[in-house]
Amino acid sequence: MPLGTLDRTPPPFFKQGPSALSKLIVFSAFALFLMVADLRFQVAAPVRAALATALYPLQWTVLQPVQMAGSVGQYFTSLHEAQRAEAEAVQRLTEQAQRAQQVEQLDQENQRLRALLDMRARIAAPARGAQVLYDAADPYARKVVIDRGQTHGVEPGSPVLDEHGVLGQVTRVYPLVSEVTLLTDRDQAIPVLNTRTGIRSVAYGQAGADGDGLELRYTLANADIEEGDLLTTSGIDGVYPPGLPVAKVNRLERRAESSFTRVSCQPLARTQGVLHVLVLDPVGKALPASPLVEPTPARARRAPGNMPGSPGAGVRAP
């Protein structure tokens, strides 16, 4: 049989009901009817409630991994924020501690400067302020370098003070800086006066490993001196003005086999860590010039009694 004569339509046995278009129209109308009925009469509300109740365990089980992942992420985020906040708090605390130390240091510096100003007001000699730059490089000497030199009017031999008392003496002057030798240096000596007894003496520098100090040498064993006596400058050397505090007697060593007493003194000035000082003009500048001594003539005039033929010839005039 030729292929063109075959009937291509399916037999009635394979027909499956209405067409797809009919189904679409019917179900669309039914869906529209349900939406209108639910909107008007809430007929599907019990069905939704029952389905929601039946599906809640399944929904809870499915959401647990998501919630756990979110909780873990939130935990790490909170931990990171807490660590960052702690680091910021520690940094702020460190900055506040540094500021507190700076404030305390500035307060101490202001107190020392005020004490220097008070001492400057009590001293009649001209004075200028200076700042200590650094200690001298020589480990066997007690010297510091200040930021005032020849261009600022500093002269060799100028006394140097801090807010407590005499610190030392200018020994070298450069154009912009000066070198100050402290009282505790072995080569330094300063005339002092015991304010309690009025006895004069000379204090020598005594630098040592156990601490720097001063020593009153050649003090007799029966000398009237006690621990705690205040020593001030006597002013007889023409360098230091009189009445400046120098040291206090802190130890006496009397020995039976020696006729002298070893007297150790503690300087009142801060020989270590001093920052600001006063530089005075040498007292010798303010002293009047010494009177001129007339030269002695080659031949002394003879007194009238020594003239030849005079009544008192041969008698030396008084």
Residue pairs with C-beta under 8 A, 6 or more apart in sequence:
18 26
34 43
34 44
37 43
37 44
38 44
38 45
109 275
109 276
112 162
112 163
112 275
112 276
113 163
113 276
115 163
115 164
116 129
116 161
116 162
116 163
116 276
116 277
116 278
119 161
119 163
119 278
120 127
120 278
123 161
123 241
123 244
123 278
123 280
124 241
125 241
125 280
125 281
125 283
125 286
126 280
126 281
127 161
127 278
127 279
127 280
127 281
128 148
128 152
128 153
128 154
128 278
128 279
129 276
129 277
129 278
129 279
130 146
130 147
130 148
130 154
130 160
130 178
130 276
130 277
130 278
130 279
131 146
131 147
131 275
131 276
131 277
132 144
132 145
132 146
132 147
132 274
132 275
132 276
132 277
133 144
133 145
133 146
133 147
133 177
134 144
134 145
135 143
135 144
135 145
136 143
136 144
136 145
136 179
141 181
141 185
141 187
142 168
142 181
142 182
142 184
142 185
142 188
142 205
142 207
142 212
142 271
143 168
143 171
143 179
143 180
143 181
143 182
143 185
144 168
144 179
144 180
144 182
144 274
145 177
145 178
145 179
145 180
146 160
146 177
146 178
146 180
146 277
146 279
147 176
147 177
148 154
148 177
148 178
148 279
149 173
149 174
149 175
149 176
149 177
149 178
150 173
150 174
150 175
150 178
151 175
151 176
154 170
154 173
154 178
154 279
155 170
155 173
155 281
155 282
155 285
156 170
156 171
156 172
156 173
157 169
157 170
157 171
157 239
157 282
157 284
158 169
158 170
158 178
158 279
158 280
158 281
158 282
159 166
159 169
159 170
159 239
159 240
159 241
159 244
159 279
159 280
159 282
159 283
160 166
160 167
160 168
160 169
160 170
160 180
160 277
160 278
160 279
160 280
161 167
161 244
161 269
161 277
161 278
161 280
162 269
162 270
162 274
162 276
162 277
162 278
163 276
164 245
164 268
164 269
164 270
165 244
165 245
165 246
165 247
165 267
165 268
165 269
166 183
166 190
166 233
166 240
166 244
166 245
166 246
166 267
166 268
166 269
167 180
167 182
167 183
167 269
167 270
167 271
167 274
167 277
168 180
168 181
168 182
168 183
168 185
168 188
168 269
169 180
169 181
169 188
169 239
170 178
170 179
170 180
170 181
170 279
171 179
171 180
171 181
172 178
172 179
173 179
178 279
180 277
181 187
181 188
182 188
182 205
182 212
182 271
183 190
183 203
183 205
183 214
183 246
183 247
183 267
183 269
183 271
184 205
184 206
184 207
184 212
184 213
184 214
184 267
184 271
185 205
185 207
186 204
186 205
186 206
186 207
187 205
188 204
188 205
189 202
189 203
189 204
189 205
190 202
190 203
190 233
190 237
190 240
190 246
191 200
191 201
191 202
191 203
191 233
191 234
191 235
191 236
191 237
191 240
192 200
192 201
192 202
192 203
192 216
192 231
192 232
192 233
192 234
192 246
192 247
193 199
193 200
193 201
193 231
193 232
193 233
193 234
193 242
194 200
194 201
194 225
194 229
194 230
194 231
195 229
195 230
195 231
195 232
196 226
196 229
196 230
197 224
197 225
197 229
199 223
199 224
199 225
200 234
200 236
201 216
201 219
201 231
202 216
202 217
203 214
203 215
203 216
203 231
203 246
203 247
203 265
204 214
204 215
204 216
204 217
205 212
205 214
205 215
206 212
206 213
206 214
206 215
206 264
212 267
212 271
212 272
213 247
213 250
213 264
213 265
213 266
213 267
214 246
214 247
214 264
214 265
214 266
214 267
215 262
215 263
215 264
215 265
216 225
216 249
216 263
216 265
217 260
218 260
219 225
219 260
219 261
219 262
219 263
220 259
220 260
220 261
221 254
221 255
221 258
221 259
221 260
221 261
223 261
225 249
225 252
225 261
225 263
226 249
226 252
227 249
227 250
227 251
227 252
228 248
228 249
228 250
229 248
229 249
230 245
230 248
231 245
231 246
231 247
231 248
231 249
231 265
232 242
232 243
232 244
232 245
232 246
233 240
233 241
233 242
233 243
233 244
233 246
234 242
235 241
235 242
235 243
235 283
238 282
238 283
238 284
238 287
239 282
239 283
239 284
240 283
241 280
241 283
245 268
246 265
246 267
246 268
247 265
247 266
247 267
247 268
248 265
248 266
248 268
249 263
249 264
249 265
250 264
250 265
250 266
251 263
251 264
252 261
252 262
252 263
252 264
253 261
253 262
253 263
253 264
254 261
255 261
255 262
303 317
304 310
304 312
305 311
305 312
305 313
305 315
305 317
306 312
306 313
306 314
306 315
306 316
306 317
307 313
